[in-house]
Every structure is written in structure tokens, then in C-alpha cells.
Amino acid sequence: MSLVFLIPGGVLALAGAVLGLAGLRRPDRGARRWLAVTVLVATGLIGLVTGWLLAQPGTKPDEALKTGGLAGGALVAVYALWINDRKRRTDEQRQDLESRRSEHDRERVADERFARAVELLGNPAGQVRVGALHVLAGVARSRPQEYTQTVLDVCCAYLRWPFERPADGAEPDHGELQVRLTAQRVIADLLPRTSDETPQTPRFDLNLTGADLEYFDISDRVVGELTLRHAHLHNSNSLLRAHVHGDAWFTGATSHGILHANDVVFERKAWFSGFTAHGRVRMARVRYLGETKFDGSVFPGAGERGMNSSG
């Protein structure tokens, strides 16, 4: 009687094994092939186990059939676990693909907004340029790692663009002045605050060489390299309690009003060669932690100064 189960069971198990080996060579058929393999092998296993037990003396047929069924069921359970794991991995891959697609879409939108905003900075209408600067600020806030330094560079480049002030002391072009004040505010808003500074705080560079600045205020801000070579500072400008980690260049700069610079920390070079102040300069408790130079600098009531120091 055992042969009635052993022979068909062996044939089915062998057929399942052959089909499985063929599936390893052609994995493109997917789960449908492996379902057939599982059914064949599980059925064959039922026959083999049942037949083998029936060949043993004293084994009851119902117990042999029950044990064979358990063996086949165990194989089906393993297949079900494999299917669930495969489905889970497929879902994870799909979610990962969707996340990457969404990230790509966000990058594309940010790139398009950035490019469009930079283009609008050349618009003759002042209000359009102001709007473009706010769009740039929004792009930097939405993708700070990719765009903050770039947006700061764009704002600095705009402020470096020539800006003519009337020689007779009259008010400059109001529309253009508003655009420039907006660019200055964007710079201040994007710089990290000293109150939030940690060793991981990013340090962004500002290149304002030859820039025309008015009411420029980066008080309590963390800066990388600060370049103000040949810049013109009008009315009141402030660097109060700023923390400058890179070199600071004020070479040939001119302050036409008040410059507030109390409690500034210069971690590296602080170069004031040729700096000229026509108004008050407040620099109490400034910490120079690197080399400092004041050759040819002029301060009100002090005449020309020449000073080199370090530490």
C-alpha cells in the first residue's frame, strides 16, 4: 500500500524540483511558477511521507496520512511566508521609488523657482525684483543645504551692482533702494543666529566687495568669511555681537554714518587697512582671535592709524 503513495509522491516531488531548477535559470516568471512548484512539491511530500510511514510496521493509515499532510502544510506555510516577505520588499521598493520621484519633483520645482526668480531680478519694475528676492528666500528655506549659500551669493551680487547716489546729497532712487534693503534683509534672515550656534551650525560666506549698503544689519549672526572690501556703508549699519569664523576684509571700505560693531568675535584675520570712517564707529569689547591690521585706517578724531596685532 505504501507504494501507492511513494511512487506518485516521488514523481510529483521530482517534477516540482525540476520546475524549481528551471525557475532559477529563468527568474522572470515570478510567483506563479513558484506557486506551481510549491503545490507539486507539497503534494509529493505528502505522498512520500505517508508512503514511508505506511511502510513502517504498526503505523495506522490515518496517522500516516495526517503526518504527511502536516509535512505538506509546513511547506505551504513556508511558501506563504516567502510570498509575504516578497510583497513587503516590493512595497518598500515602491515606496522608495515614490520617495525618490517626489524628491526629484521637489528639486525640479525648486530649480525652476530659483531660475525664474534670478531672471526676474533683471526686471525694470522694483516691485517685481522685491518679489523675486522673497521667492529666493523661500527656496533657500525649503532646501537650506542646497540653496542657502547660493541665494546669499545672488543677494550679495545684487548689492555689488553699481548704485549711484546723487552727489548733492539728495535721496537716491526710492524703488531701487527698497529692492536693496530687501536683499539686505534676506541676507540677515538666512544667516544663522549666534543664540542657536552649535559646532554643526553652517557658516555662510558674504562677498560684498564694493557694495553700497544702507541699514545693513547682521547683528547676532554667524558668518563664515566676510568681505567688505571697498564697500560703502551709509547711515547706520550693525555687526553687533556677530561671530565671524572666516577672514574679515574691510580693506578700503568707507563708513559714511554710524557703524555698530560692539562685541564682534573675529576668529581669523580682521583686515581694516585703508578703512575710513566719517561717522562714529563703536567697537567696544571686540575679540580679535587672529591677525589684525589697521594700516592707513582713519577714524573720527583719531586721524590715521597704523596697527598690526594678533591673538
C-alpha positions as a Markdown table, in Angstrom:
| # | Residue | x | y | z |
|---|---|---|---|---|
| 1 | Met | 0.0 | 0.0 | 0.0 |
| 2 | Ser | 2.9 | 2.3 | 0.7 |
| 3 | Leu | 3.9 | 2.2 | -3.0 |
| 4 | Val | 0.6 | 3.8 | -3.9 |
| 5 | Phe | 1.8 | 6.9 | -2.1 |
| 6 | Leu | 5.5 | 6.7 | -2.6 |
| 7 | Ile | 5.5 | 6.4 | -6.4 |
| 8 | Pro | 3.2 | 9.3 | -7.1 |
| 9 | Gly | 4.7 | 11.4 | -4.3 |
| 10 | Gly | 8.2 | 10.8 | -5.7 |
| 11 | Val | 7.1 | 11.7 | -9.2 |
| 12 | Leu | 5.3 | 14.9 | -8.1 |
| 13 | Ala | 8.3 | 16.0 | -5.9 |
| 14 | Leu | 10.7 | 15.3 | -8.7 |
| 15 | Ala | 8.5 | 17.3 | -11.1 |
| 16 | Gly | 8.4 | 20.2 | -8.6 |
| 17 | Ala | 12.2 | 20.1 | -8.2 |
| 18 | Val | 12.8 | 20.2 | -11.9 |
| 19 | Leu | 10.3 | 23.0 | -12.3 |
| 20 | Gly | 12.1 | 24.9 | -9.5 |
| 21 | Leu | 15.5 | 24.4 | -11.0 |
| 22 | Ala | 14.2 | 25.7 | -14.3 |
| 23 | Gly | 12.8 | 28.7 | -12.4 |
| 24 | Leu | 16.2 | 29.5 | -11.0 |
| 25 | Arg | 17.5 | 29.8 | -14.6 |
| 26 | Arg | 14.5 | 32.0 | -15.7 |
| 27 | Pro | 13.5 | 34.1 | -12.7 |
| 28 | Asp | 11.3 | 36.3 | -14.9 |
| 29 | Arg | 8.3 | 34.1 | -14.5 |
| 30 | Gly | 7.7 | 35.4 | -11.0 |
| 31 | Ala | 5.5 | 34.0 | -8.2 |
| 32 | Arg | 3.2 | 32.0 | -10.5 |
| 33 | Arg | 5.9 | 29.4 | -11.3 |
| 34 | Trp | 6.8 | 29.1 | -7.6 |
| 35 | Leu | 3.2 | 28.5 | -6.7 |
| 36 | Ala | 3.2 | 25.6 | -9.0 |
| 37 | Val | 6.5 | 24.3 | -7.6 |
| 38 | Thr | 5.1 | 24.6 | -4.1 |
| 39 | Val | 1.9 | 22.7 | -5.0 |
| 40 | Leu | 3.8 | 19.9 | -6.7 |
| 41 | Val | 6.5 | 19.5 | -4.0 |
| 42 | Ala | 4.0 | 19.8 | -1.2 |
| 43 | Thr | 1.7 | 17.1 | -2.7 |
| 44 | Gly | 4.7 | 14.9 | -3.4 |
| 45 | Leu | 5.9 | 15.4 | 0.1 |
| 46 | Ile | 2.5 | 14.3 | 1.4 |
| 47 | Gly | 2.8 | 11.1 | -0.7 |
| 48 | Leu | 6.4 | 10.4 | 0.3 |
| 49 | Val | 5.9 | 10.9 | 4.0 |
| 50 | Thr | 2.7 | 9.0 | 4.0 |
| 51 | Gly | 4.1 | 6.1 | 2.0 |
| 52 | Trp | 7.3 | 5.9 | 4.1 |
| 53 | Leu | 5.2 | 5.8 | 7.3 |
| 54 | Leu | 2.9 | 3.2 | 5.9 |
| 55 | Ala | 6.0 | 1.1 | 5.2 |
| 56 | Gln | 6.8 | 1.1 | 8.9 |
| 57 | Pro | 5.3 | -1.8 | 10.9 |
| 58 | Gly | 2.4 | -0.8 | 13.2 |
| 59 | Thr | 1.7 | 2.6 | 11.6 |
| 60 | Lys | -2.0 | 3.4 | 11.3 |
| 61 | Pro | -3.1 | 4.7 | 7.9 |
| 62 | Asp | -4.9 | 7.7 | 9.3 |
| 63 | Glu | -1.9 | 8.8 | 11.4 |
| 64 | Ala | 0.4 | 8.3 | 8.4 |
| 65 | Leu | -1.9 | 10.5 | 6.2 |
| 66 | Lys | -2.1 | 13.1 | 8.9 |
| 67 | Thr | 1.6 | 13.3 | 9.3 |
| 68 | Gly | 2.1 | 13.5 | 5.6 |
| 69 | Gly | -0.4 | 16.3 | 5.5 |
| 70 | Leu | 1.4 | 18.2 | 8.2 |
| 71 | Ala | 4.7 | 17.9 | 6.2 |
| 72 | Gly | 3.0 | 19.3 | 3.1 |
| 73 | Gly | 1.3 | 22.0 | 5.1 |
| 74 | Ala | 4.6 | 23.1 | 6.5 |
| 75 | Leu | 6.0 | 23.6 | 3.1 |
| 76 | Val | 2.9 | 25.6 | 2.0 |
| 77 | Ala | 3.4 | 27.7 | 5.2 |
| 78 | Val | 7.0 | 28.4 | 4.2 |
| 79 | Tyr | 5.8 | 29.5 | 0.8 |
| 80 | Ala | 3.3 | 31.8 | 2.3 |
| 81 | Leu | 5.9 | 33.4 | 4.5 |
| 82 | Trp | 8.1 | 33.9 | 1.4 |
| 83 | Ile | 5.3 | 35.5 | -0.5 |
| 84 | Asn | 4.6 | 37.9 | 2.4 |
| 85 | Asp | 8.3 | 38.8 | 2.6 |
| 86 | Arg | 8.4 | 39.3 | -1.1 |
| 87 | Lys | 5.3 | 41.5 | -1.0 |
| 88 | Arg | 6.8 | 43.6 | 1.8 |
| 89 | Arg | 10.1 | 44.1 | -0.1 |
| 90 | Thr | 8.1 | 45.0 | -3.2 |
| 91 | Asp | 6.1 | 47.6 | -1.2 |
| 92 | Glu | 9.3 | 49.0 | 0.3 |
| 93 | Gln | 10.9 | 49.3 | -3.1 |
| 94 | Arg | 7.8 | 51.0 | -4.5 |
| 95 | Gln | 7.7 | 53.5 | -1.6 |
| 96 | Asp | 11.4 | 54.2 | -2.0 |
| 97 | Leu | 10.8 | 54.8 | -5.7 |
| 98 | Glu | 7.9 | 57.1 | -5.0 |
| 99 | Ser | 10.0 | 59.0 | -2.4 |
| 100 | Arg | 12.8 | 59.4 | -4.8 |
| 101 | Arg | 10.4 | 60.6 | -7.5 |
| 102 | Ser | 8.8 | 63.1 | -5.1 |
| 103 | Glu | 12.3 | 64.3 | -4.1 |
| 104 | His | 13.2 | 64.7 | -7.7 |
| 105 | Asp | 10.0 | 66.7 | -8.3 |
| 106 | Arg | 10.7 | 68.9 | -5.4 |
| 107 | Glu | 14.3 | 69.5 | -6.7 |
| 108 | Arg | 12.9 | 70.3 | -10.1 |
| 109 | Val | 10.4 | 72.7 | -8.7 |
| 110 | Ala | 13.0 | 74.4 | -6.6 |
| 111 | Asp | 15.4 | 74.7 | -9.5 |
| 112 | Glu | 12.6 | 76.2 | -11.7 |
| 113 | Arg | 11.6 | 78.7 | -9.0 |
| 114 | Phe | 15.2 | 79.7 | -8.4 |
| 115 | Ala | 15.9 | 80.2 | -12.1 |
| 116 | Arg | 12.8 | 82.2 | -12.6 |
| 117 | Ala | 13.5 | 84.4 | -9.6 |
| 118 | Val | 17.0 | 85.1 | -10.8 |
| 119 | Glu | 15.6 | 86.1 | -14.2 |
| 120 | Leu | 13.1 | 88.4 | -12.6 |
| 121 | Leu | 15.9 | 90.3 | -10.8 |
| 122 | Gly | 16.6 | 91.9 | -14.1 |
| 123 | Asn | 13.1 | 93.2 | -14.4 |
| 124 | Pro | 12.9 | 97.0 | -14.6 |
| 125 | Ala | 10.0 | 97.1 | -12.1 |
| 126 | Gly | 11.2 | 97.4 | -8.5 |
| 127 | Gln | 8.2 | 95.5 | -7.0 |
| 128 | Val | 8.9 | 92.6 | -9.3 |
| 129 | Arg | 12.6 | 92.4 | -8.1 |
| 130 | Val | 11.4 | 92.6 | -4.5 |
| 131 | Gly | 9.1 | 89.7 | -5.1 |
| 132 | Ala | 11.9 | 87.7 | -6.8 |
| 133 | Leu | 14.1 | 88.2 | -3.7 |
| 134 | His | 11.3 | 86.8 | -1.5 |
| 135 | Val | 11.0 | 83.8 | -3.8 |
| 136 | Leu | 14.7 | 83.2 | -3.5 |
| 137 | Ala | 14.4 | 83.4 | 0.3 |
| 138 | Gly | 11.6 | 80.8 | 0.2 |
| 139 | Val | 13.7 | 78.5 | -2.0 |
| 140 | Ala | 16.6 | 78.7 | 0.5 |
| 141 | Arg | 14.3 | 77.9 | 3.4 |
| 142 | Ser | 12.7 | 75.0 | 1.7 |
| 143 | Arg | 16.1 | 73.5 | 0.7 |
| 144 | Pro | 18.6 | 75.1 | 3.0 |
| 145 | Gln | 21.5 | 72.7 | 2.3 |
| 146 | Glu | 21.3 | 73.1 | -1.4 |
| 147 | Tyr | 20.4 | 76.8 | -1.8 |
| 148 | Thr | 21.2 | 79.0 | 1.2 |
| 149 | Gln | 24.7 | 79.8 | 0.2 |
| 150 | Thr | 23.6 | 80.2 | -3.5 |
| 151 | Val | 20.8 | 82.6 | -2.6 |
| 152 | Leu | 23.2 | 84.6 | -0.3 |
| 153 | Asp | 25.6 | 84.8 | -3.3 |
| 154 | Val | 22.9 | 86.1 | -5.5 |
| 155 | Cys | 21.8 | 88.8 | -3.0 |
| 156 | Cys | 25.4 | 89.8 | -2.5 |
| 157 | Ala | 25.9 | 90.0 | -6.2 |
| 158 | Tyr | 22.9 | 92.3 | -6.5 |
| 159 | Leu | 24.2 | 94.6 | -3.8 |
| 160 | Arg | 27.6 | 94.7 | -5.6 |
| 161 | Trp | 25.8 | 96.0 | -8.7 |
| 162 | Pro | 26.6 | 99.8 | -9.2 |
| 163 | Phe | 24.2 | 102.1 | -7.4 |
| 164 | Glu | 24.5 | 105.8 | -8.0 |
| 165 | Arg | 23.8 | 108.2 | -5.2 |
| 166 | Pro | 23.1 | 111.9 | -6.0 |
| 167 | Ala | 26.2 | 114.0 | -5.4 |
| 168 | Asp | 24.2 | 116.8 | -3.9 |
| 169 | Gly | 23.1 | 114.5 | -1.0 |
| 170 | Ala | 19.5 | 114.2 | -2.3 |
| 171 | Glu | 17.5 | 111.0 | -1.8 |
| 172 | Pro | 18.6 | 108.1 | -4.1 |
| 173 | Asp | 16.1 | 106.3 | -6.3 |
| 174 | His | 13.4 | 105.1 | -3.8 |
| 175 | Gly | 12.4 | 102.0 | -5.8 |
| 176 | Glu | 15.9 | 100.7 | -6.2 |
| 177 | Leu | 16.7 | 101.4 | -2.6 |
| 178 | Gln | 13.7 | 99.3 | -1.4 |
| 179 | Val | 15.0 | 96.4 | -3.5 |
| 180 | Arg | 18.5 | 96.7 | -2.0 |
| 181 | Leu | 17.0 | 96.9 | 1.5 |
| 182 | Thr | 15.1 | 93.8 | 0.8 |
| 183 | Ala | 18.2 | 92.0 | -0.4 |
| 184 | Gln | 19.9 | 93.0 | 2.9 |
| 185 | Arg | 17.0 | 91.7 | 5.0 |
| 186 | Val | 17.1 | 88.4 | 3.1 |
| 187 | Ile | 20.8 | 88.0 | 3.9 |
| 188 | Ala | 20.2 | 88.7 | 7.6 |
| 189 | Asp | 17.2 | 86.3 | 7.7 |
| 190 | Leu | 19.2 | 83.4 | 6.1 |
| 191 | Leu | 22.2 | 83.7 | 8.4 |
| 192 | Pro | 22.2 | 81.5 | 11.5 |
| 193 | Arg | 21.7 | 83.3 | 14.8 |
| 194 | Thr | 24.5 | 83.2 | 17.4 |
| 195 | Ser | 22.0 | 82.2 | 20.1 |
| 196 | Asp | 21.4 | 78.9 | 18.1 |
| 197 | Glu | 25.0 | 78.3 | 17.3 |
| 198 | Thr | 26.5 | 74.8 | 17.7 |
| 199 | Pro | 29.6 | 73.1 | 16.3 |
| 200 | Gln | 27.4 | 71.9 | 13.4 |
| 201 | Thr | 26.0 | 75.3 | 12.6 |
| 202 | Pro | 26.7 | 76.1 | 8.9 |
| 203 | Arg | 28.9 | 79.1 | 8.2 |
| 204 | Phe | 28.0 | 81.0 | 5.1 |
| 205 | Asp | 30.3 | 83.5 | 3.3 |
| 206 | Leu | 29.3 | 87.0 | 2.3 |
| 207 | Asn | 31.1 | 88.7 | -0.6 |
| 208 | Leu | 30.1 | 92.3 | -0.5 |
| 209 | Thr | 33.1 | 93.8 | -2.3 |
| 210 | Gly | 32.3 | 97.3 | -3.5 |
| 211 | Ala | 28.7 | 97.0 | -2.3 |
| 212 | Asp | 26.6 | 100.0 | -1.4 |
| 213 | Leu | 24.9 | 99.3 | 1.9 |
| 214 | Glu | 22.4 | 101.2 | 4.0 |
| 215 | Tyr | 21.0 | 100.0 | 7.3 |
| 216 | Phe | 22.8 | 96.7 | 6.8 |
| 217 | Asp | 22.2 | 94.7 | 10.0 |
| 218 | Ile | 23.8 | 91.3 | 10.7 |
| 219 | Ser | 23.7 | 91.6 | 14.4 |
| 220 | Asp | 23.9 | 88.3 | 16.4 |
| 221 | Arg | 24.6 | 86.4 | 13.2 |
| 222 | Val | 27.1 | 83.6 | 12.4 |
| 223 | Val | 29.2 | 84.3 | 9.3 |
| 224 | Gly | 31.9 | 82.4 | 7.5 |
| 225 | Glu | 34.1 | 84.7 | 5.5 |
| 226 | Leu | 33.0 | 88.4 | 5.5 |
| 227 | Thr | 34.3 | 90.5 | 2.6 |
| 228 | Leu | 33.5 | 94.2 | 2.6 |
| 229 | Arg | 36.5 | 95.5 | 0.5 |
| 230 | His | 35.8 | 99.0 | -0.8 |
| 231 | Ala | 32.2 | 98.8 | 0.3 |
| 232 | His | 30.3 | 102.0 | 1.2 |
| 233 | Leu | 28.2 | 101.9 | 4.4 |
| 234 | His | 25.6 | 104.7 | 4.6 |
| 235 | Asn | 23.5 | 105.9 | 7.6 |
| 236 | Ser | 23.6 | 103.2 | 10.3 |
| 237 | Asn | 25.0 | 99.7 | 9.9 |
| 238 | Ser | 25.4 | 97.0 | 12.5 |
| 239 | Leu | 27.6 | 93.9 | 13.2 |
| 240 | Leu | 26.8 | 93.8 | 16.9 |
| 241 | Arg | 27.7 | 90.5 | 18.5 |
| 242 | Ala | 28.3 | 88.9 | 15.2 |
| 243 | His | 30.6 | 85.8 | 15.1 |
| 244 | Val | 32.9 | 85.8 | 12.1 |
| 245 | His | 34.6 | 82.4 | 11.7 |
| 246 | Gly | 36.4 | 83.1 | 8.5 |
| 247 | Asp | 38.6 | 86.1 | 7.4 |
| 248 | Ala | 37.1 | 89.5 | 7.6 |
| 249 | Trp | 38.1 | 92.1 | 5.0 |
| 250 | Phe | 37.2 | 95.8 | 5.5 |
| 251 | Thr | 40.1 | 96.9 | 3.3 |
| 252 | Gly | 39.4 | 100.3 | 1.7 |
| 253 | Ala | 35.8 | 100.3 | 3.0 |
| 254 | Thr | 34.1 | 103.6 | 3.9 |
| 255 | Ser | 31.6 | 104.2 | 6.6 |
| 256 | His | 29.5 | 107.4 | 5.9 |
| 257 | Gly | 27.4 | 107.1 | 9.1 |
| 258 | Ile | 27.4 | 105.0 | 12.3 |
| 259 | Leu | 28.9 | 101.6 | 12.4 |
| 260 | His | 27.9 | 99.4 | 15.4 |
| 261 | Ala | 30.4 | 96.6 | 15.9 |
| 262 | Asn | 30.5 | 96.1 | 19.7 |
| 263 | Asp | 31.2 | 92.5 | 20.9 |
| 264 | Val | 32.1 | 91.1 | 17.5 |
| 265 | Val | 34.2 | 88.0 | 17.5 |
| 266 | Phe | 36.8 | 87.7 | 14.7 |
| 267 | Glu | 38.1 | 84.1 | 14.7 |
| 268 | Arg | 40.7 | 84.7 | 12.0 |
| 269 | Lys | 42.1 | 87.7 | 10.1 |
| 270 | Ala | 40.4 | 91.1 | 10.6 |
| 271 | Trp | 41.8 | 93.4 | 8.0 |
| 272 | Phe | 40.9 | 97.2 | 8.3 |
| 273 | Ser | 43.7 | 98.5 | 6.1 |
| 274 | Gly | 42.6 | 101.8 | 4.5 |
| 275 | Phe | 39.3 | 101.7 | 6.3 |
| 276 | Thr | 37.8 | 105.2 | 6.5 |
| 277 | Ala | 35.0 | 106.3 | 8.9 |
| 278 | His | 33.3 | 109.6 | 8.5 |
| 279 | Gly | 31.0 | 108.9 | 11.5 |
| 280 | Arg | 31.1 | 107.1 | 14.8 |
| 281 | Val | 32.4 | 103.6 | 15.0 |
| 282 | Arg | 31.6 | 101.6 | 18.1 |
| 283 | Met | 34.0 | 98.7 | 18.5 |
| 284 | Ala | 33.9 | 98.0 | 22.3 |
| 285 | Arg | 34.8 | 94.5 | 23.5 |
| 286 | Val | 35.7 | 93.3 | 20.1 |
| 287 | Arg | 37.6 | 90.0 | 20.2 |
| 288 | Tyr | 40.4 | 89.6 | 17.7 |
| 289 | Leu | 41.5 | 85.9 | 17.8 |
| 290 | Gly | 43.6 | 86.2 | 14.6 |
| 291 | Glu | 45.9 | 88.6 | 12.9 |
| 292 | Thr | 44.6 | 92.2 | 12.7 |
| 293 | Lys | 45.7 | 95.1 | 10.6 |
| 294 | Phe | 44.6 | 98.8 | 10.7 |
| 295 | Asp | 47.3 | 100.3 | 8.5 |
| 296 | Gly | 46.1 | 103.5 | 6.9 |
| 297 | Ser | 42.7 | 103.4 | 8.6 |
| 298 | Val | 41.0 | 106.7 | 9.5 |
| 299 | Phe | 38.6 | 107.1 | 12.4 |
| 300 | Pro | 36.9 | 110.4 | 13.5 |
| 301 | Gly | 39.1 | 112.3 | 15.9 |
| 302 | Ala | 41.9 | 109.7 | 15.8 |
| 303 | Gly | 43.4 | 110.6 | 12.4 |
| 304 | Glu | 45.3 | 107.9 | 10.6 |
| 305 | Arg | 46.1 | 104.7 | 12.4 |
| 306 | Gly | 48.6 | 102.0 | 11.9 |
| 307 | Met | 48.3 | 98.9 | 13.9 |
| 308 | Asn | 49.1 | 95.3 | 13.5 |
| 309 | Ser | 48.3 | 92.7 | 16.1 |
| 310 | Ser | 47.5 | 89.1 | 16.6 |
| 311 | Gly | 45.9 | 87.0 | 19.3 |
